[in-house]
Amino acid sequence: MPIGLYKLTTVEYLPHNSESRRVAQSIAGLITTPANNLQIEHVGSTAVPGCWGKGIIDLLVAYPTGGLKSARQALDRIGFQRQGGPTPFPESRPMRVGSFAHFGRSYRIHAHVMESGSAEAHDLICFRDLLRRDIDLRRAYEAEKRAILARGITKGNEYSEAKGEFIRRVLGNRPKRL
């Protein structure tokens, strides 16, 4: 299987790795086929040049209306696993996890499976693009993540929820047209 086992670890704060883009592109190539009609977007901190974060490569796996089952199967076929932990995403909006070896290093992957055009999918792309364009916002987001870790929040789900407040605040204040 091209996708390896996912190892749950505590949250780390890591510098941006420029190889993340290549890893995301390689995985997208493994996921997409002409038959499954999936669109892959690299989102999250690893998709933003210079942005520090957890080092986990987040992918938005967008499926057409009615294609949820096919999208889950496409990921499962290449080795992605169901998310574990105390609060996994529901199978109606799943997240698959895995790892990918690239030039001797293992990268952890989160594949967020969403319907194309959904509000949540739009927000992931929008937040990524805002971070890419606005260095002050990127620095504020990095400061927020450091503050969360300084409070002792190092479990993945708790960390994600804590930084989600920042993201919701930013997206709630964005202009309607970007």
C-alpha positions in Angstrom: 0.0 0.0 0.0 1.3 3.4 -0.8 -0.2 4.9 2.3 1.3 3.7 5.6 0.1 3.4 9.1 -0.8 6.6 11.0 1.0 7.1 14.3 -0.8 9.3 16.9 1.6 11.7 18.7 1.3 14.8 20.8 1.2 18.1 18.9 4.5 19.6 17.9 5.2 23.1 16.6 7.4 22.7 13.5 8.9 25.0 10.9 7.4 24.9 7.4 8.8 22.1 5.2 9.0 23.0 1.6 8.7 19.3 0.6 5.1 19.2 1.9 3.9 20.6 -1.4 5.5 17.7 -3.3 4.2 15.2 -0.8 0.6 16.6 -1.2 0.9 16.4 -5.0 2.2 12.8 -4.9 -0.7 11.7 -2.7 -3.2 13.6 -4.8 -1.9 11.6 -7.8 -2.5 8.4 -5.9 -6.1 9.3 -5.0 -7.5 10.8 -8.2 -8.5 8.7 -11.2 -10.7 9.6 -14.1 -13.3 7.3 -12.7 -13.7 8.8 -9.2 -14.0 12.5 -10.2 -12.3 13.6 -6.9 -10.6 17.0 -6.5 -7.8 17.3 -4.1 -6.7 20.6 -2.4 -3.7 20.9 -0.2 -4.9 22.9 2.8 -3.8 23.7 6.3 -0.5 25.2 7.5 1.7 22.9 5.4 0.0 24.5 2.3 1.2 28.0 3.3 4.8 28.7 2.5 6.7 29.8 5.7 3.9 28.9 8.1 4.8 26.9 11.2 2.5 24.2 12.4 2.0 20.6 13.3 3.7 19.3 10.1 0.7 17.2 9.2 -0.3 17.4 5.6 -4.0 18.2 5.4 -5.8 17.4 2.2 -9.3 18.3 1.2 -10.7 15.4 -0.8 -13.8 16.9 -2.5 -16.3 14.6 -4.1 -19.2 15.4 -6.4 -22.8 15.1 -5.2 -23.6 11.5 -4.4 -19.9 10.5 -4.4 -19.2 10.1 -0.6 -19.1 6.3 -0.6 -16.8 6.3 -3.7 -14.5 8.8 -2.1 -14.1 6.8 1.1 -13.4 3.7 -0.9 -10.8 5.4 -3.1 -8.9 6.4 0.1 -9.3 3.1 1.8 -8.1 1.2 -1.3 -4.7 2.9 -1.1 -4.2 2.4 2.6 -5.8 5.3 4.4 -7.3 4.4 7.7 -10.3 5.6 9.6 -9.6 8.3 12.1 -9.3 7.0 15.7 -9.3 8.8 19.0 -12.1 10.0 21.3 -13.9 12.3 18.8 -13.5 11.1 15.2 -15.3 12.7 12.4 -18.5 10.9 11.5 -18.6 8.7 8.4 -21.0 11.2 6.8 -18.0 13.7 6.9 -15.0 11.5 7.4 -11.4 12.1 7.9 -9.0 9.4 6.8 -5.4 9.3 8.2 -2.2 7.8 7.0 1.5 8.3 6.5 3.6 8.7 3.3 7.3 8.0 2.9 9.1 10.7 0.9 12.9 10.8 0.6 13.4 8.8 3.8 11.0 10.8 5.9 7.5 9.8 7.0 4.8 12.5 6.7 1.5 12.2 8.5 -1.6 12.9 6.4 -5.1 14.0 7.2 -7.6 13.5 4.3 -10.7 15.5 5.0 -13.6 14.1 2.8 -16.2 16.7 1.9 -18.8 17.4 -0.8 -17.5 19.8 -3.5 -18.8 23.3 -2.9 -19.8 22.7 0.7 -19.4 25.6 3.1 -16.8 23.7 5.1 -14.7 22.9 2.0 -15.0 26.6 0.9 -13.8 27.7 4.4 -10.7 25.5 4.3 -9.6 26.9 1.0 -10.5 30.4 1.9 -8.5 30.3 5.2 -5.5 28.8 3.4 -5.6 31.5 0.8 -6.0 34.3 3.4 -2.9 32.9 5.2 -0.9 32.8 1.9 -1.8 36.5 1.2 -1.5 38.1 4.6 1.8 37.7 6.5 0.3 39.5 9.5 -2.5 37.1 9.7 -0.1 34.2 9.3 2.0 35.5 12.2 -1.1 36.0 14.4 -2.1 32.4 13.6 1.3 31.1 14.5 1.3 33.1 17.8 -2.2 31.6 18.6 -0.8 28.1 18.0 2.2 28.7 20.3 -0.1 30.1 23.0 -2.4 27.0 22.8 0.7 24.8 23.3 1.9 27.0 26.1 -1.4 26.4 27.9 -0.5 22.7 27.8 -2.9 21.6 25.1 -1.0 18.9 23.2 -3.7 16.4 22.3 -4.6 16.6 18.6 -8.4 17.0 18.9 -8.1 19.5 21.8 -5.5 21.5 19.9 -7.6 21.5 16.7 -10.7 22.7 18.6 -8.7 25.5 20.4 -7.3 26.9 17.1 -10.7 26.5 15.5 -11.9 29.4 17.5 -9.3 31.6 15.8 -10.1 30.3 12.4 -13.9 30.9 12.9 -13.2 34.4 14.1 -11.1 35.2 11.0 -13.6 33.7 8.6 -16.4 35.5 10.3 -14.7 38.8 9.7 -13.6 38.2 6.1 -15.0 40.2 3.2 -17.8 38.4 1.4 -15.9 38.4 -1.9 -12.2 37.6 -2.0 
